[in-house]
Amino acid sequence: MPATDRTIRNLQALRAVAAFMVVLYHARLLTPVGQRVSFDFGNAGVDIFFLISGFIIAHVTRGDAPESGFVFLLKRAIRVIPLYWLLTLALFAAAQVAPQLAGSGGKPGVVELAKSLLFVPYVDASGERHPILFMGWTLNYEIFFYLLGGAALMLRREIARIAAISAVLGALVLAGFVLRPEGAILATYTDLLMIEFAIGMWLNLAFRRTPMRASGRGYRLASMALCIAGMALLIAGDYFWPGLVREVKWGVPAMMIVGGALALEHGGATARSRALMLMGEASYAVYLTHAFVIKAVSIALGLAGLATMSWGPSVLILLGVYALVAAVGIAVHLAIEKPLTQGLRARALRDRPAPASRARTEAPGS
């Protein structure tokens, strides 16, 4: 199937799944349930996001006559920066009055604000490589990958671009193993996590170039089994091999999940739920806003004297957090992120129309 003029629905659904895995990871300690059962596998939502990002970037720059690097980077900036900057500035302002809102990083200063807005990794007061809006640590990786992708567009052949990006990321990771840099910037961009972007790009190439021959019931069952096995390994990793390096413990199962979802798409088994598609579209807003919701719930539980509770109420509260995170994420997406992004695209790209064969694949992009 030519994956050119339609949304890859299973990846859109996976974006929603990945976002709520991260929500589970950050909400796990709100109640005794998360204190007794390991939900650390939720952090693997980031690995799924990185694989999907690699896939999408290869998808929107496919072919041997791609758009210019400037247009590519402009589109990525419009997609990522506005909401992140808006929430970072809001948190910075609030933290000047109530520093505890910024978490263990303490009251941020102007230097931290500048580095956060410009996606420059730094070590905060708690010793973590987190910007003011701590979920933005993943965006530092994303922006660097986008810059590599934009530079690679100077190469006209698609396979040359993917190979060049993979070689650069591989060299950086190798340098990280050898040099063990301690500075925040070098430690970030030589992290083994970077290789997941490259894997996502090769998955895209395989997805588009694999002929559609196997599409029967057995093929779909095998593809579904791959997804289920990947999720089972994610969960099992916390219990059976907790000391494994993250990219093996979570990255390999994440590849199985993404690969299985793509195989299902090939086989004609695609996600149909409109609600799931909406959650996929709103996944970026969910990712950036969920910590605000969890913090508000944590404060409310403390004020209500519900720091300790039985399992029944604990489960209900976690489900309530999920519902609230979803509602806030969708509201922010529809009321702020979507109009802001569409308005900026209309202005900035007015004289730079996308090729017709690419226009509709922009929707699920990251």
LINGIJO-V8251 format. One record per residue. N is the residue number from 1. RES is the residue in one letter. SS is DSSP state (H for helix, E for strand, L for the rest). NEAR is the number of other ideal C-beta (glycine too) atoms within 10 Angstrom. D_FIRST is the distance of its C-alpha to the first C-alpha in Angstrom with 1 decimal. Layout:
BEGIN
n->N res->RES ss->SS near->NEAR d_first->D_FIRST
n->N res->RES ss->SS near->NEAR d_first->D_FIRST
END
This chain:
BEGIN
n->1 res->M ss->L near->14 d_first->0.0
n->2 res->P ss->L near->8 d_first->3.8
n->3 res->A ss->L near->17 d_first->6.0
n->4 res->T ss->L near->15 d_first->8.8
n->5 res->D ss->L near->11 d_first->10.7
n->6 res->R ss->L near->13 d_first->10.8
n->7 res->T ss->L near->17 d_first->12.6
n->8 res->I ss->L near->23 d_first->11.3
n->9 res->R ss->H near->20 d_first->13.8
n->10 res->N ss->H near->21 d_first->14.5
n->11 res->L ss->H near->27 d_first->15.6
n->12 res->Q ss->H near->22 d_first->17.6
n->13 res->A ss->H near->20 d_first->19.3
n->14 res->L ss->H near->28 d_first->20.0
n->15 res->R ss->H near->27 d_first->21.7
n->16 res->A ss->H near->23 d_first->24.0
n->17 res->V ss->H near->18 d_first->24.7
n->18 res->A ss->H near->28 d_first->25.5
n->19 res->A ss->H near->26 d_first->27.8
n->20 res->F ss->H near->22 d_first->29.7
n->21 res->M ss->H near->22 d_first->30.1
n->22 res->V ss->H near->23 d_first->31.9
n->23 res->V ss->H near->24 d_first->33.9
n->24 res->L ss->H near->21 d_first->35.0
n->25 res->Y ss->H near->18 d_first->36.0
n->26 res->H ss->H near->21 d_first->38.2
n->27 res->A ss->H near->25 d_first->39.6
n->28 res->R ss->L near->19 d_first->40.4
n->29 res->L ss->L near->13 d_first->44.1
n->30 res->L ss->L near->19 d_first->44.9
n->31 res->T ss->L near->24 d_first->46.1
n->32 res->P ss->H near->16 d_first->47.5
n->33 res->V ss->H near->19 d_first->44.2
n->34 res->G ss->H near->19 d_first->42.6
n->35 res->Q ss->H near->12 d_first->45.8
n->36 res->R ss->H near->9 d_first->45.8
n->37 res->V ss->L near->10 d_first->42.2
n->38 res->S ss->L near->14 d_first->40.0
n->39 res->F ss->L near->19 d_first->37.1
n->40 res->D ss->H near->18 d_first->36.6
n->41 res->F ss->H near->21 d_first->33.1
n->42 res->G ss->H near->23 d_first->32.2
n->43 res->N ss->H near->18 d_first->32.6
n->44 res->A ss->H near->27 d_first->29.4
n->45 res->G ss->H near->26 d_first->27.6
n->46 res->V ss->H near->24 d_first->28.2
n->47 res->D ss->H near->26 d_first->26.4
n->48 res->I ss->H near->29 d_first->23.3
n->49 res->F ss->H near->26 d_first->23.7
n->50 res->F ss->H near->28 d_first->24.1
n->51 res->L ss->H near->27 d_first->20.9
n->52 res->I ss->H near->29 d_first->18.9
n->53 res->S ss->H near->23 d_first->20.9
n->54 res->G ss->H near->29 d_first->19.9
n->55 res->F ss->H near->28 d_first->16.2
n->56 res->I ss->H near->21 d_first->16.6
n->57 res->I ss->H near->28 d_first->18.9
n->58 res->A ss->H near->24 d_first->16.6
n->59 res->H ss->H near->24 d_first->13.8
n->60 res->V ss->H near->21 d_first->16.4
n->61 res->T ss->L near->21 d_first->17.9
n->62 res->R ss->L near->20 d_first->14.9
n->63 res->G ss->L near->14 d_first->15.5
n->64 res->D ss->L near->11 d_first->18.9
n->65 res->A ss->L near->9 d_first->20.5
n->66 res->P ss->L near->20 d_first->20.4
n->67 res->E ss->L near->17 d_first->22.9
n->68 res->S ss->L near->12 d_first->26.4
n->69 res->G ss->H near->16 d_first->27.4
n->70 res->F ss->H near->11 d_first->29.8
n->71 res->V ss->H near->16 d_first->27.3
n->72 res->F ss->H near->20 d_first->25.0
n->73 res->L ss->H near->17 d_first->28.1
n->74 res->L ss->H near->18 d_first->29.3
n->75 res->K ss->H near->22 d_first->26.2
n->76 res->R ss->H near->21 d_first->26.4
n->77 res->A ss->H near->14 d_first->30.1
n->78 res->I ss->H near->18 d_first->29.8
n->79 res->R ss->H near->18 d_first->27.3
n->80 res->V ss->H near->20 d_first->29.4
n->81 res->I ss->H near->17 d_first->33.0
n->82 res->P ss->H near->16 d_first->34.5
n->83 res->L ss->H near->21 d_first->34.4
n->84 res->Y ss->H near->21 d_first->35.3
n->85 res->W ss->H near->14 d_first->38.2
n->86 res->L ss->H near->16 d_first->39.4
n->87 res->L ss->H near->21 d_first->39.5
n->88 res->T ss->H near->20 d_first->41.0
n->89 res->L ss->H near->15 d_first->43.8
n->90 res->A ss->H near->13 d_first->44.4
n->91 res->L ss->H near->22 d_first->44.8
n->92 res->F ss->H near->21 d_first->47.0
n->93 res->A ss->H near->11 d_first->49.3
n->94 res->A ss->H near->13 d_first->49.6
n->95 res->A ss->H near->20 d_first->50.3
n->96 res->Q ss->H near->13 d_first->53.2
n->97 res->V ss->H near->8 d_first->54.9
n->98 res->A ss->L near->9 d_first->53.7
n->99 res->P ss->H near->14 d_first->52.6
n->100 res->Q ss->H near->11 d_first->51.6
n->101 res->L ss->H near->16 d_first->48.5
n->102 res->A ss->H near->23 d_first->47.1
n->103 res->G ss->H near->19 d_first->47.4
n->104 res->S ss->H near->12 d_first->48.9
n->105 res->G ss->H near->19 d_first->48.3
n->106 res->G ss->L near->14 d_first->51.3
n->107 res->K ss->L near->15 d_first->52.1
n->108 res->P ss->L near->22 d_first->49.9
n->109 res->G ss->L near->11 d_first->51.5
n->110 res->V ss->H near->8 d_first->50.5
n->111 res->V ss->H near->10 d_first->49.3
n->112 res->E ss->H near->22 d_first->47.0
n->113 res->L ss->H near->18 d_first->45.7
n->114 res->A ss->H near->11 d_first->45.0
n->115 res->K ss->H near->19 d_first->43.2
n->116 res->S ss->H near->27 d_first->41.1
n->117 res->L ss->H near->18 d_first->40.1
n->118 res->L ss->L near->10 d_first->39.4
n->119 res->F ss->L near->21 d_first->37.4
n->120 res->V ss->L near->16 d_first->40.0
n->121 res->P ss->L near->22 d_first->40.3
n->122 res->Y ss->L near->18 d_first->43.9
n->123 res->V ss->L near->14 d_first->45.8
n->124 res->D ss->L near->21 d_first->47.2
n->125 res->A ss->L near->15 d_first->50.6
n->126 res->S ss->L near->12 d_first->49.2
n->127 res->G ss->L near->9 d_first->48.0
n->128 res->E ss->L near->15 d_first->44.3
n->129 res->R ss->L near->17 d_first->41.8
n->130 res->H ss->L near->24 d_first->41.1
n->131 res->P ss->L near->27 d_first->41.2
n->132 res->I ss->L near->23 d_first->43.1
n->133 res->L ss->L near->26 d_first->40.1
n->134 res->F ss->H near->20 d_first->39.4
n->135 res->M ss->H near->18 d_first->35.8
n->136 res->G ss->H near->23 d_first->35.4
n->137 res->W ss->H near->16 d_first->35.8
n->138 res->T ss->H near->17 d_first->32.0
n->139 res->L ss->H near->20 d_first->31.7
n->140 res->N ss->H near->24 d_first->33.9
n->141 res->Y ss->H near->22 d_first->31.2
n->142 res->E ss->H near->19 d_first->28.4
n->143 res->I ss->H near->20 d_first->30.4
n->144 res->F ss->H near->19 d_first->31.2
n->145 res->F ss->H near->24 d_first->27.6
n->146 res->Y ss->H near->23 d_first->26.9
n->147 res->L ss->H near->14 d_first->29.8
n->148 res->L ss->H near->21 d_first->28.4
n->149 res->G ss->H near->25 d_first->25.1
n->150 res->G ss->H near->19 d_first->27.0
n->151 res->A ss->H near->16 d_first->29.2
n->152 res->A ss->H near->23 d_first->26.4
n->153 res->L ss->L near->17 d_first->25.0
n->154 res->M ss->L near->11 d_first->28.0
n->155 res->L ss->L near->16 d_first->26.0
n->156 res->R ss->L near->11 d_first->23.8
n->157 res->R ss->L near->12 d_first->21.4
n->158 res->E ss->H near->20 d_first->18.7
n->159 res->I ss->H near->10 d_first->19.4
n->160 res->A ss->H near->13 d_first->23.1
n->161 res->R ss->H near->24 d_first->22.7
n->162 res->I ss->H near->23 d_first->21.1
n->163 res->A ss->H near->16 d_first->23.6
n->164 res->A ss->H near->16 d_first->26.5
n->165 res->I ss->H near->22 d_first->25.8
n->166 res->S ss->H near->19 d_first->25.5
n->167 res->A ss->H near->11 d_first->28.7
n->168 res->V ss->H near->15 d_first->30.6
n->169 res->L ss->H near->25 d_first->29.7
n->170 res->G ss->H near->13 d_first->30.6
n->171 res->A ss->H near->11 d_first->33.8
n->172 res->L ss->H near->18 d_first->34.7
n->173 res->V ss->H near->19 d_first->34.2
n->174 res->L ss->H near->12 d_first->36.2
n->175 res->A ss->H near->14 d_first->38.9
n->176 res->G ss->H near->18 d_first->39.0
n->177 res->F ss->H near->9 d_first->39.7
n->178 res->V ss->H near->9 d_first->42.4
n->179 res->L ss->H near->11 d_first->44.1
n->180 res->R ss->L near->10 d_first->43.7
n->181 res->P ss->L near->15 d_first->44.1
n->182 res->E ss->L near->8 d_first->45.9
n->183 res->G ss->L near->11 d_first->45.4
n->184 res->A ss->H near->18 d_first->42.9
n->185 res->I ss->H near->15 d_first->40.9
n->186 res->L ss->H near->16 d_first->40.6
n->187 res->A ss->H near->16 d_first->40.1
n->188 res->T ss->H near->21 d_first->37.1
n->189 res->Y ss->H near->20 d_first->35.3
n->190 res->T ss->L near->21 d_first->36.0
n->191 res->D ss->L near->20 d_first->34.9
n->192 res->L ss->H near->17 d_first->32.5
n->193 res->L ss->H near->18 d_first->30.3
n->194 res->M ss->H near->23 d_first->29.1
n->195 res->I ss->H near->18 d_first->27.2
n->196 res->E ss->H near->28 d_first->24.7
n->197 res->F ss->H near->26 d_first->23.3
n->198 res->A ss->H near->24 d_first->22.6
n->199 res->I ss->H near->22 d_first->20.9
n->200 res->G ss->H near->26 d_first->18.6
n->201 res->M ss->H near->29 d_first->17.7
n->202 res->W ss->H near->15 d_first->17.0
n->203 res->L ss->H near->19 d_first->14.8
n->204 res->N ss->H near->27 d_first->12.6
n->205 res->L ss->H near->16 d_first->12.6
n->206 res->A ss->H near->13 d_first->11.8
n->207 res->F ss->H near->21 d_first->8.9
n->208 res->R ss->H near->16 d_first->7.3
n->209 res->R ss->H near->7 d_first->8.8
n->210 res->T ss->L near->13 d_first->8.5
n->211 res->P ss->L near->7 d_first->7.4
n->212 res->M ss->L near->10 d_first->6.2
n->213 res->R ss->L near->8 d_first->9.9
n->214 res->A ss->L near->14 d_first->11.7
n->215 res->S ss->L near->14 d_first->11.1
n->216 res->G ss->L near->11 d_first->14.8
n->217 res->R ss->H near->9 d_first->17.5
n->218 res->G ss->H near->10 d_first->18.7
n->219 res->Y ss->H near->17 d_first->15.5
n->220 res->R ss->H near->17 d_first->15.5
n->221 res->L ss->H near->13 d_first->19.2
n->222 res->A ss->H near->15 d_first->19.0
n->223 res->S ss->H near->22 d_first->16.6
n->224 res->M ss->H near->16 d_first->19.0
n->225 res->A ss->H near->12 d_first->21.9
n->226 res->L ss->H near->20 d_first->20.7
n->227 res->C ss->H near->20 d_first->20.8
n->228 res->I ss->H near->13 d_first->24.2
n->229 res->A ss->H near->14 d_first->25.6
n->230 res->G ss->H near->22 d_first->24.8
n->231 res->M ss->H near->19 d_first->26.6
n->232 res->A ss->H near->12 d_first->29.4
n->233 res->L ss->H near->20 d_first->29.9
n->234 res->L ss->H near->25 d_first->30.1
n->235 res->I ss->H near->16 d_first->32.8
n->236 res->A ss->H near->13 d_first->34.6
n->237 res->G ss->H near->22 d_first->34.8
n->238 res->D ss->H near->18 d_first->37.5
n->239 res->Y ss->H near->10 d_first->39.7
n->240 res->F ss->H near->10 d_first->39.3
n->241 res->W ss->L near->12 d_first->38.5
n->242 res->P ss->L near->10 d_first->39.4
n->243 res->G ss->L near->6 d_first->40.6
n->244 res->L ss->L near->13 d_first->37.4
n->245 res->V ss->L near->10 d_first->36.0
n->246 res->R ss->H near->15 d_first->33.6
n->247 res->E ss->H near->20 d_first->30.6
n->248 res->V ss->H near->12 d_first->31.0
n->249 res->K ss->H near->23 d_first->32.2
n->250 res->W ss->L near->26 d_first->29.5
n->251 res->G ss->H near->23 d_first->27.1
n->252 res->V ss->H near->15 d_first->26.0
n->253 res->P ss->H near->24 d_first->25.5
n->254 res->A ss->H near->30 d_first->23.7
n->255 res->M ss->H near->20 d_first->21.2
n->256 res->M ss->H near->20 d_first->20.8
n->257 res->I ss->H near->24 d_first->20.3
n->258 res->V ss->H near->29 d_first->17.6
n->259 res->G ss->H near->19 d_first->15.9
n->260 res->G ss->H near->22 d_first->16.2
n->261 res->A ss->H near->28 d_first->14.9
n->262 res->L ss->H near->23 d_first->11.6
n->263 res->A ss->H near->23 d_first->11.4
n->264 res->L ss->H near->22 d_first->12.2
n->265 res->E ss->H near->19 d_first->9.5
n->266 res->H ss->H near->22 d_first->7.0
n->267 res->G ss->L near->21 d_first->9.6
n->268 res->G ss->L near->12 d_first->9.8
n->269 res->A ss->L near->19 d_first->13.1
n->270 res->T ss->L near->17 d_first->13.3
n->271 res->A ss->L near->20 d_first->16.7
n->272 res->R ss->L near->9 d_first->18.2
n->273 res->S ss->L near->12 d_first->21.6
n->274 res->R ss->H near->8 d_first->22.7
n->275 res->A ss->H near->10 d_first->25.3
n->276 res->L ss->H near->17 d_first->23.0
n->277 res->M ss->H near->19 d_first->20.8
n->278 res->L ss->H near->17 d_first->24.2
n->279 res->M ss->H near->22 d_first->25.3
n->280 res->G ss->H near->26 d_first->22.3
n->281 res->E ss->H near->21 d_first->23.1
n->282 res->A ss->L near->24 d_first->26.7
n->283 res->S ss->H near->27 d_first->26.3
n->284 res->Y ss->H near->23 d_first->27.8
n->285 res->A ss->H near->23 d_first->30.8
n->286 res->V ss->H near->26 d_first->31.2
n->287 res->Y ss->H near->26 d_first->31.2
n->288 res->L ss->H near->23 d_first->33.9
n->289 res->T ss->H near->23 d_first->36.1
n->290 res->H ss->H near->25 d_first->36.2
n->291 res->A ss->H near->20 d_first->39.1
n->292 res->F ss->H near->18 d_first->41.2
n->293 res->V ss->H near->21 d_first->40.7
n->294 res->I ss->H near->19 d_first->41.5
n->295 res->K ss->H near->14 d_first->44.6
n->296 res->A ss->H near->13 d_first->45.8
n->297 res->V ss->H near->19 d_first->45.5
n->298 res->S ss->H near->15 d_first->47.3
n->299 res->I ss->H near->12 d_first->50.1
n->300 res->A ss->H near->11 d_first->50.4
n->301 res->L ss->H near->16 d_first->50.6
n->302 res->G ss->H near->10 d_first->53.3
n->303 res->L ss->H near->8 d_first->55.3
n->304 res->A ss->L near->8 d_first->55.1
n->305 res->G ss->L near->8 d_first->56.3
n->306 res->L ss->L near->14 d_first->53.2
n->307 res->A ss->L near->11 d_first->52.7
n->308 res->T ss->L near->9 d_first->53.2
n->309 res->M ss->L near->16 d_first->52.0
n->310 res->S ss->L near->9 d_first->51.1
n->311 res->W ss->H near->12 d_first->47.6
n->312 res->G ss->H near->9 d_first->47.1
n->313 res->P ss->H near->14 d_first->47.6
n->314 res->S ss->H near->19 d_first->45.7
n->315 res->V ss->H near->14 d_first->42.5
n->316 res->L ss->H near->12 d_first->43.0
n->317 res->I ss->H near->19 d_first->43.5
n->318 res->L ss->H near->20 d_first->40.3
n->319 res->L ss->H near->10 d_first->38.4
n->320 res->G ss->H near->12 d_first->40.3
n->321 res->V ss->H near->22 d_first->39.3
n->322 res->Y ss->H near->16 d_first->35.6
n->323 res->A ss->H near->10 d_first->36.1
n->324 res->L ss->H near->15 d_first->38.1
n->325 res->V ss->H near->25 d_first->35.7
n->326 res->A ss->H near->21 d_first->32.8
n->327 res->A ss->H near->11 d_first->35.0
n->328 res->V ss->H near->18 d_first->36.2
n->329 res->G ss->H near->27 d_first->32.8
n->330 res->I ss->H near->17 d_first->31.3
n->331 res->A ss->H near->14 d_first->34.5
n->332 res->V ss->H near->21 d_first->34.5
n->333 res->H ss->H near->22 d_first->30.8
n->334 res->L ss->H near->14 d_first->31.5
n->335 res->A ss->H near->11 d_first->35.0
n->336 res->I ss->H near->16 d_first->34.9
n->337 res->E ss->H near->22 d_first->31.7
n->338 res->K ss->H near->15 d_first->29.4
n->339 res->P ss->H near->11 d_first->32.2
n->340 res->L ss->H near->14 d_first->33.3
n->341 res->T ss->H near->19 d_first->29.9
n->342 res->Q ss->H near->11 d_first->29.1
n->343 res->G ss->H near->12 d_first->32.6
n->344 res->L ss->H near->17 d_first->32.5
n->345 res->R ss->H near->17 d_first->29.2
n->346 res->A ss->H near->9 d_first->30.6
n->347 res->R ss->H near->9 d_first->33.7
n->348 res->A ss->H near->14 d_first->32.5
n->349 res->L ss->L near->14 d_first->29.4
n->350 res->R ss->L near->8 d_first->31.1
n->351 res->D ss->L near->5 d_first->31.3
n->352 res->R ss->L near->13 d_first->28.1
n->353 res->P ss->L near->8 d_first->25.2
n->354 res->A ss->L near->16 d_first->21.7
n->355 res->P ss->L near->10 d_first->19.5
n->356 res->A ss->L near->9 d_first->17.7
n->357 res->S ss->L near->12 d_first->14.2
n->358 res->R ss->L near->17 d_first->15.3
n->359 res->A ss->H near->12 d_first->17.6
n->360 res->R ss->H near->13 d_first->15.7
n->361 res->T ss->H near->19 d_first->14.4
n->362 res->E ss->H near->15 d_first->18.1
n->363 res->A ss->L near->13 d_first->18.8
n->364 res->P ss->L near->22 d_first->17.9
n->365 res->G ss->L near->15 d_first->19.1
n->366 res->S ss->L near->21 d_first->22.2
END
